[in-house]
Amino acid sequence: MSPASWERAPCTLPAPRPPWTGEWCSRPRVQPASVFDPVSNTFTLVNITVANVGNEKFHGAALAGDGRVVFAPRDANGVGVFDPRDGADTFVLIDISDTYEGPAAGVKYMGAATASDGRVVFAPYYATGVRVFDPVHDTFTSVPIASKMSPTGTPSIHRFNSAATTSDGRVVFGPRHANGVGVFRPAKRYVRVGGHQPRDWY
């Protein structure tokens, strides 16, 4: 974590404290989310508390179908969800550490785009699959893409670093080190009968 991400604060370490702390200690600085209102040209920082993710929390954001803003996790172990509805301006982190597929260390995703049905798709960077966030149930689906990474020679990391939605609902990933443009077609959401929850099929 860089020095800029730390701040000086009254020391709360229990006594006896290390002699070099004195009455003041360093603690991680709370990093805010930024909100700009184009109607009034006002800018606000909304405090968020995300532990143990360093400076590089998220990379890219997209508007989900329910009006929330979803942040693609870069180094964070969860997806950031910001709720501006009714002026609440609340933020939650939805943990993905148990379901993430990719190297434990490194950049997970870079870039997010909204599918035609309101789900949010993350562009894989180190991740081995495309991540799809469903705001209806706050659930995730990971779609493996390793077998699709061609031509031969495409690196297994640093794949894509941006995403955009086409007029026909596909999501296009901008290549970083990938040797081609990624084109992802989110599957339609089907509802099973018999009381089962909606499920995506890819």
N, C-alpha and C positions, 0 to 999 in steps of 0.2 A: 504494500500500500504506500502510495507516495506521501511525502510530508504534507502536501496540500490537503490531504483527506483527514488530517488530524487537527485537533484543537486543544488549547490549554483550558483546563477546568479544575475546580477544587477537587483535591484528591479524596477518593472514597475508599481507598485500599485499607483493609483492617490493620490496626497496629499489632506488632511493630512493623512499620513500613520500611522498605529499602531506603538507605540513607540518602540516595540521590533524588528521591521524589520530593522531599520537602512537603510543603502544603499544597503543591500543585502537581497534577499529573496530565499526561496526554491521553486523550480518548478519541475513538473514531468520530469524525464529524458527520452529523446527520445530513444526508444529501437530499435536497428537495426535488420535487417534480415541478415542471414549469407549465404555467397556464397563461396563454395570451388571448385576450378578448379583442377580436378585430372590430367589434362594434364601437367600443369605447377606447380602443388603443391602450388598454391597461395590461400589465404584466404582473403575474403573481407566482410566487414560489410556495408550493404546498409541501410541507415536511413529510418525508417518508422515512421509515426506519427499516433498513434492509441489512441484516447482520451478516458479517463474514463473506462479503462478496467483493470487497475492495472498491476501486474506483470505477471499474468497467462493468457496470451492472447490466444495462440493456442496450440493444442496438436496433432501432426501428420500432415503429408503433403503427397500429391500425385500428380503425373504428369497427367494433363488433356490431352485430345486427341489433343488439339490445341497447345500444347507445354508450356502452362503456368503451374505454380505450385500453387496448391490450399491448403490452411491451414485450418484444422478443428478448429472451434471456441471452445475454452475451456470456458473462462469467457467473451471473446469478444462478442459484440452484432452483429458481422458481420463475414462473411467469408473472409479471407485474400487471395488475388490473386496476385501472383508475376509473372511478365512477363519478362523473360530473353531473349526473342526473339530479334534478331538484336542488342544484347548488350544493350538494353534499361534499363534493371534492374529497372523497375517501379513497384510500389506496390499500390493496391487499396483495400479498405474495402467495401464489398457489404453487406449492412445492411439486417439483417434477423429478427430484433426485432418485426416487425409486423406479422411475419409468424411463429415464433418459438413456438413450442408446448412443454411445460414442465414448471417446477418451475422457477419463475422469477429469483431467486438467486440460484447459484450453477453451477456446471460444465455441459455444454451442451453436447459436444461430445468429445470423446477421440479416435483418430485413423482415418485414411482415406485410401482408396484404390481405384484404378482405375478399372472401369468396362471395359468389352471387347469393348464397343463402345465409350470409351473415357470419359464417365461421371465419376464423383467422388462421392463416397459413404462414408458417415461419420458414425462411430460407435456411437450409442446412449449411453450416460452415465446417465445423469438426463433426457434427452429428452425422450419424449413418443413415438417417431417414428424415423425411419431411414431417414436421410436427403440425397437427391440425387441432386447433382449440375450438370447442363447441360451447358458446356462451349459454346455451339453454340449460345445460347441466354442469357447466364448469368442468368438463372432462376433456381428455386428450386422446388423440390417436396418432401413432407413429407409423409412417409408411416407408418401409425399407426401399432404398434406391441404389444400393451398391451394385446390383446386377445390371442396372440401367446406365451406369457411369461409363460411357464409351465416347469416343474411341479409346483404344488402348493407350495408356500413358497418362490418363487423367489422374491427378493426385487424389489420395484418400482424405486429405484435409484441405482447408482453404478453398472449399468448393464454390460457394456463391455468397454474395454480400449485399444483395438487394432483391426486392420482389415487387411486382406490380400485377394488377388484374386486367385481363383483356376484356373486350366487349362481349365475348362469348362465354365468360366465366372461368377461363383457365387462368392460372397464376404462372407468371414467367419470372424465373430467377436470373439475375445478372451474374455472369461468371466472374470469379476472381482468378483462381488457378484452373478451374474446370476448362476442358477443351471444347465446350459447347454451351449453348443456352439451355437452361433447364425449363421444361414446360410441364406443369403439373395440372391435371384435371381432377378437382375434388369430386369424389363420388357423391351421388345423390343420397340423401338421408331417407332410409326406409324405416317404417314402423312395423314391428312384428305384432301379431295379434296374441292374445293370451296374457296380457298384462306386462309383457316385457318392455323394457325401456327402448327408445329409439336407438338404432345402432348404425354406424357407418360401414359400408362395404367397399373395399378397394380391390 
